[in-house]
C-alpha cells in the first residue's frame, strides 16, 4: 500500500514564562542599552523546560560556558559578539549578543537522536560499552507514516531486519478471544506465537524474532508509535544470550516512553492518510478474453464456443446483459481508503513522582465499494481506542515503583468470505463472467 498523508502537529505546554515564543529567539527581561560586560541568559527546549549542559561559546574568542541544571548561564560578551549554543540532540543556534543584559534562547530537538544510553536486553548501557550487534530507531522515525501497526515504520530502518508486507488490512479474529488478544501472546519454548500483526512479516537471522516490550516477552504490534521511545533489533548471540534456549532467534526490543521530570506538557497529533493499491492488473477486455479462450480450446482439439457475433457484442457493448464487459477491480475496489488517527499525550512530574499518559484513536476505512442500500457494514473497517499510562514513584532513594497500564478496545469488520478471498476471486474472474 502507499500512503499520501497530511500530518498536523499541535503542541501546547503549561507556560509560566511571559513573552516567550517560538519565533523570538531572544527575549528581553532587562533593558539596559549599553551593556559591555557579562551577559546572563537561560536556555529552554520546545516545551519551555530548561536545558542543562548546553555549551555557550562566543565566536572568535575562547570564552565558553555551560548552562546549569536550571538552564542559566553567564558569559562575557560584547553586543556585537555572536553566541553559539550547542547541545547533544538539539540543533545548534547562533544568536547575536545584543545590548540586553538577559536573553532567553529556545533550542529545537534534532530529528535523529544520539542517545547517551541505548537499550539492551533487560537494561541500558553506554553505546561504547556494547560488544553485540544492535540497531535502533527512535520516536521521530516511527511516526513518519500513519499506520495501524508500528511495524510499518521498520522497513529499511533497521539493518538486518527483513520485512515483507503481506497485507494492507488487519484480519479480524473469528474464534474465541484469549488472554493473548489483550496483553499479547507470550513466546514459549522457542515456538512462534500468533500475534496481532497480520500485515508485515518480520525475519531476523532467518527466523521470526522474539518481541520484547518493556522487558516482557509478548507479541503485540498495535502500540501507538508516539508512545514508543525506541525499537531495537538484537542480532547476535551475545546480545540475546539471556534468553537461554530462545537466544538462537533475534530479538525485536521495544521500549516505551518513560515520564520526564518537568512542568506538565501536552502534545496533540492528528494524521490523515490515503491508502491505495499498487500494481493492480489491467484485465483483458471481454472480446479479447473470448478470442483467447477460443484459441485455447482449439489448441486442445475442442470446438470454440464464441462466435463472431459474440466478439462484436463484447467489443461494441450492444448487449450488456448477455455479453457483459465489467472491470471487476474498478467495480469492487475503491481508489483510496482513508486512514485517520488522533493522539493525545500528557506527561510531567517531580523528582518524587512522574507520569505519562497517551490516548490514541485510529479509524481505518475499508477498501471495498459498499452498496448504499445495505443496512449492515459490508466493508473491512478498523476502529481502535488505546491508552498507555506510566507512573513512576521514588519511594526511597533505592526503591522505585513503576506502574504501567495498557488498554485497547477495537472493532474490526470484514465481508463474510473474508477480504483476502474476495481479492483472490477478482484475479480469477474475467470481465464477461457476470453482467
C-alpha positions in Angstrom: 0.0 0.0 0.0 1.1 3.6 -0.5 0.4 6.4 1.9 -0.2 10.0 0.9 -0.8 11.9 4.1 -1.1 15.2 5.8 0.4 15.5 9.2 -0.5 18.2 11.7 1.2 18.7 14.9 -0.1 20.9 17.7 2.0 21.2 20.9 0.9 23.0 24.0 2.7 23.5 27.3 1.7 24.9 30.6 3.9 28.0 30.4 4.9 30.0 33.4 7.1 32.5 31.4 5.6 35.6 29.9 6.6 36.8 26.4 8.3 33.7 25.1 7.5 32.5 21.6 8.9 30.1 19.0 9.8 32.8 16.6 11.6 35.0 19.1 15.0 33.5 19.9 15.8 36.3 22.3 13.5 37.7 25.0 14.4 40.9 26.9 13.9 40.9 30.7 16.2 43.9 31.4 16.5 46.9 29.2 20.0 48.4 29.8 21.1 49.5 26.4 24.9 49.9 26.8 26.0 46.6 28.3 29.7 46.0 27.8 30.4 43.1 30.2 28.7 40.0 31.5 25.6 38.6 29.7 23.1 36.4 31.5 20.6 34.0 29.9 18.5 30.9 30.1 18.1 28.1 27.5 14.7 26.3 27.0 13.5 23.4 24.8 10.3 23.4 22.8 8.2 22.8 26.0 9.8 25.7 27.9 11.8 23.3 30.0 15.2 24.5 31.0 18.1 22.6 29.3 21.2 21.9 31.2 24.6 21.1 29.7 24.3 23.5 26.8 27.6 24.8 25.6 27.6 28.6 25.1 30.5 29.9 23.1 31.5 33.4 21.9 32.5 33.1 18.3 36.0 34.3 17.6 37.1 34.1 21.2 38.0 31.4 23.7 35.1 32.3 26.1 32.9 29.3 26.7 30.5 28.3 29.4 27.8 25.7 30.1 24.2 26.0 31.4 23.5 24.8 34.9 20.6 22.5 36.0 18.2 25.4 35.7 19.3 26.3 32.2 21.0 29.5 33.2 24.4 30.8 32.0 26.7 33.8 32.4 29.3 34.7 29.9 31.5 37.7 29.0 30.2 39.0 25.6 30.0 42.3 23.8 26.9 43.4 21.9 28.5 42.7 18.5 29.6 39.2 19.5 27.9 36.1 18.0 26.9 33.4 20.5 26.8 29.8 19.6 24.5 27.4 21.6 25.1 23.6 21.1 23.9 20.5 22.9 23.5 16.9 22.1 20.2 16.1 20.4 19.5 19.8 19.7 20.1 21.9 16.7 22.9 24.4 17.1 21.8 28.0 17.2 23.8 31.2 16.7 22.4 34.5 18.2 23.9 38.0 18.3 24.5 39.0 21.9 22.9 42.4 21.5 22.6 45.2 24.1 20.3 43.5 26.6 21.5 42.2 30.0 19.4 39.0 29.9 18.3 36.8 26.9 16.2 33.7 26.5 17.1 31.0 23.9 15.0 28.2 22.7 16.6 25.1 21.2 14.9 22.7 18.8 15.3 18.9 19.2 17.0 17.1 16.3 15.2 14.6 14.2 17.7 11.9 14.7 18.8 11.3 18.3 22.2 10.4 19.7 21.3 8.8 23.0 23.7 8.7 25.9 22.5 5.2 26.6 21.0 2.5 24.4 18.6 -0.3 25.2 19.9 -3.8 25.6 18.2 -6.9 26.8 16.8 -6.2 30.3 18.7 -3.0 30.7 20.6 0.0 29.3 24.2 0.7 28.7 26.5 3.3 27.0 27.0 2.9 23.3 30.8 2.5 23.7 30.2 -0.5 26.0 28.2 -2.5 23.6 30.0 -5.5 22.1 27.0 -7.1 20.3 25.2 -6.2 17.1 22.4 -3.8 17.8 20.4 -1.4 15.5 17.9 1.1 16.8 15.3 3.7 15.7 13.5 6.3 17.7 10.2 8.1 18.0 10.6 10.6 15.2 11.5 7.8 12.7 8.5 5.7 13.9 5.8 8.4 13.5 6.5 9.5 9.9 4.0 7.1 8.4 0.4 6.9 9.6 -0.4 3.2 10.0 -2.3 0.7 12.1 0.9 -1.0 13.4 4.3 0.4 14.4 5.9 -2.3 12.2 5.1 -0.3 9.1 7.8 2.1 10.1 10.5 -0.5 10.3 11.3 -1.4 6.6 14.6 -0.1 5.6 15.4 1.4 9.0 17.0 -1.4 10.9 19.9 -3.2 9.4 19.5 -7.0 9.3 15.7 -7.0 9.8 13.9 -8.4 6.8 10.3 -7.1 6.3 7.7 -8.1 3.8 4.2 -6.6 3.6 1.7 -9.4 3.1 -1.5 -7.4 3.6 -2.7 -3.8 3.9 -5.5 -4.5 6.4 -5.9 -6.5 9.6 -7.6 -9.8 9.6 -10.4 -10.0 12.2 -10.4 -12.8 14.7 -13.3 -15.3 14.1 -12.6 -17.6 17.0 -12.8 -17.2 20.8 -10.8 -14.4 22.3 -8.0 -15.4 24.6 -5.7 -13.6 27.2 -3.1 -13.1 24.5 -5.5 -11.0 22.5 -5.5 -8.4 25.2 -1.9 -8.5 26.6 0.0 -10.1 23.8 0.9 -13.7 23.3 3.9 -14.9 25.3 6.6 -16.7 23.3 7.3 -20.1 24.9 9.9 -22.9 24.2 11.3 -21.3 21.1 7.9 -21.5 19.3 6.4 -18.6 17.4 3.1 -17.3 18.9 0.5 -15.7 16.8 0.1 -12.0 17.3 -2.0 -9.1 16.1 0.4 -8.4 13.2 -1.1 -9.9 10.1 0.2 -7.3 7.7 4.0 -7.2 8.0 6.2 -10.4 8.1 9.4 -10.0 10.0 12.5 -12.1 9.8 15.8 -11.7 11.6 18.7 -14.1 11.0 16.3 -16.3 9.0 13.9 -16.7 11.9 10.9 -14.8 13.3 12.3 -12.5 16.0 11.0 -12.6 19.6 9.3 -9.4 20.6 10.1 -8.0 24.0 8.2 -4.9 25.1 9.4 -3.2 28.3 11.3 -6.4 29.3 8.2 -8.6 28.9 8.1 -11.2 26.1 4.8 -10.6 24.2 3.7 -10.3 20.7 1.8 -7.0 20.4 2.2 -4.7 17.4 -0.7 -2.3 17.7 1.2 0.1 20.1 0.9 3.8 19.4 4.2 4.8 17.8 4.3 8.1 19.7 4.4 6.2 23.0 7.4 4.2 21.8 10.8 5.6 22.8 12.9 3.2 20.7 12.8 -0.1 18.7 16.0 -2.1 18.5 17.0 -5.4 16.9 19.5 -7.6 18.7 21.1 -9.7 16.0 23.9 -11.8 17.6 24.1 -14.5 20.2 25.9 -12.2 22.6 23.1 -9.7 22.7 20.4 -12.4 23.2 22.2 -14.9 25.4 19.9 -14.1 28.4 17.0 -15.7 26.6 18.5 -19.2 27.1 17.1 -21.7 24.6 15.4 -18.8 22.7 18.7 -17.0 22.2 19.1 -18.6 18.7 16.5 -16.2 17.5 16.9 -12.5 17.2 15.0 -10.0 19.3 12.8 -7.1 18.5 13.2 -4.9 21.5 10.5 -2.2 22.1 10.9 0.4 24.8 8.0 2.7 25.6 8.5 6.3 26.8 9.1 6.9 30.5 7.9 10.0 32.3 10.3 13.0 32.4 10.7 15.5 35.3 9.3 18.9 34.5 6.2 21.0 34.2 3.2 19.3 32.7 3.1 19.5 28.9 0.6 18.2 26.4 1.1 17.2 22.8 -1.7 16.5 20.3 -1.2 14.9 16.9 -3.7 14.5 14.1 -2.8 12.4 11.0 -4.7 11.6 7.8 -3.6 9.2 5.2 -4.9 7.7 2.0 -4.2 4.1 1.2 -4.3 3.0 -2.4 -3.4 -0.3 -4.1 -0.2 -0.7 -6.1 0.2 -2.8 -9.2 -3.4 -3.8 -9.9 -3.6 -5.7 -13.2 -5.4 -4.4 -16.2 -7.8 -7.2 -17.1 -8.4 -8.2 -20.7 -11.5 -6.7 -22.4 -14.2 -9.2 -22.8 -13.8 -9.7 -26.6 -10.0 -10.3 -26.2 -10.7 -12.8 -23.4 -13.3 -14.6 -25.6 -10.9 -14.7 -28.6 -8.0 -16.2 -26.5 -10.4 -18.6 -24.8 -11.4 -19.9 -28.2 -7.8 -20.2 -29.2 -7.1 -22.3 -26.0 -10.0 -24.6 -26.8 -8.7 -25.1 -30.4 -5.2 -25.9 -29.1 -6.8 -28.7 -27.1 -8.6 -30.0 -30.1 -12.0 -28.7 -29.0 -14.6 -26.6 -30.7 -14.7 -22.8 -29.9 -17.7 -21.5 -28.0 -17.7 -17.8 -29.0 -18.8 -16.7 -32.5 -18.1 -13.6 -34.5 -21.4 -12.1 -33.3 -20.2 -12.6 -29.7 -17.0 -10.8 -30.4 -18.9 -7.8 -31.9 -21.3 -7.7 -29.0 -18.5 -7.7 -26.5 -16.5 -5.1 -28.4 -19.4 -2.7 -29.1 -21.2 -3.4 -25.8 -24.5 -3.7 -27.5 -25.8 -6.4 -25.2 -24.5 -5.7 -21.7 -26.7 -8.4 -20.1 -25.7 -11.4 -22.2 -22.4 -10.0 -23.3 -21.0 -8.0 -20.3 -17.7 -6.3 -20.1 -17.1 -5.4 -16.5 -13.7 -4.4 -14.9 -14.3 -6.0 -11.5 -11.3 -4.4 -9.9 -12.7 -0.9 -10.5 -16.2 -2.1 -9.6 -15.4 -3.8 -6.3 -12.3 -1.8 -5.1 -12.2 1.9 -4.0 -9.5 4.1 -5.5 -8.3 5.2 -2.0 -9.1 4.2 1.6 -8.8 6.9 4.2 -6.9 6.3 7.5 -7.2 8.8 10.4 -5.5 8.8 13.8 -5.5 11.2 16.7 -3.1 11.1 19.6 -3.0 13.0 22.9 0.0 12.8 25.2 0.3 14.3 28.7 3.5 14.0 30.8 5.3 15.7 33.6 6.2 15.3 37.3 8.7 15.9 40.0 11.8 14.1 41.2 9.5 12.1 43.6 6.6 11.2 41.2 6.3 11.3 37.4 3.6 10.4 35.0 3.0 9.9 31.3 -0.4 9.2 29.7 -1.1 8.5 26.0 -4.5 8.2 24.4 -4.9 7.2 20.8 -7.8 6.8 18.3 -7.5 5.2 14.9 -10.0 4.8 12.1 -9.1 2.8 9.0 -11.8 2.7 6.3 -12.3 -0.3 4.1 -11.1 -0.9 0.6 -14.4 -2.1 -1.0 -17.2 -0.3 -2.6 -20.4 -0.6 -0.5 -24.0 -0.7 -1.5 -25.9 2.3 -0.2 -29.0 0.1 0.3 -27.2 -2.3 2.7 -28.4 -2.0 6.3 -25.2 -3.5 7.7 -21.5 -3.0 7.2 -20.1 -4.9 4.2 -16.6 -3.4 4.3 -13.4 -4.2 6.2 -13.1 -1.4 8.8 -11.0 -1.0 11.8 -11.7 1.3 14.8 -9.4 1.3 17.7 -9.0 3.1 21.1 -5.8 2.8 23.1 -4.5 4.1 26.3 -1.0 3.7 27.7 -0.1 5.2 31.1 3.1 5.0 33.1 3.6 6.2 36.7 6.9 6.2 38.5 7.3 6.9 42.2 10.5 7.1 44.1 9.5 5.6 47.5 13.1 5.8 48.9 16.4 6.6 47.4 17.0 3.0 46.5 13.4 1.8 45.9 11.3 2.9 42.9 7.8 1.8 42.0 6.9 1.8 38.3 3.2 1.1 37.3 2.4 0.7 33.6 -1.1 0.2 32.3 -2.1 -0.6 28.7 -5.6 -0.8 27.4 -7.1 -1.4 23.9 -10.6 -1.5 22.6 -11.1 -2.2 18.9 -13.8 -3.2 16.4 -12.8 -4.9 13.2 -15.3 -6.0 10.5 -14.9 -7.6 7.1 -17.1 -9.1 4.4 -18.4 -12.6 5.1 -16.0 -14.6 2.9 -13.0 -12.5 4.1 -11.4 -9.8 2.1 -8.5 -12.0 1.0 -10.9 -14.5 -0.5 -12.6 -11.6 -2.4 -9.2 -10.4 -3.8 -8.3 -13.9 -4.9 -11.6 -14.2 -6.7 -11.0 -10.9 -8.5 -7.9 -12.2 -10.1 -9.7 -15.3 -11.5 -12.9 -13.6 -12.7 -12.9 -12.4 -16.3 -14.7 -9.3 -17.5 -17.5 -11.3 -19.2 -18.3 -13.5 -16.2 -21.3 -11.5 -14.9 -23.3 -8.5 -16.0 
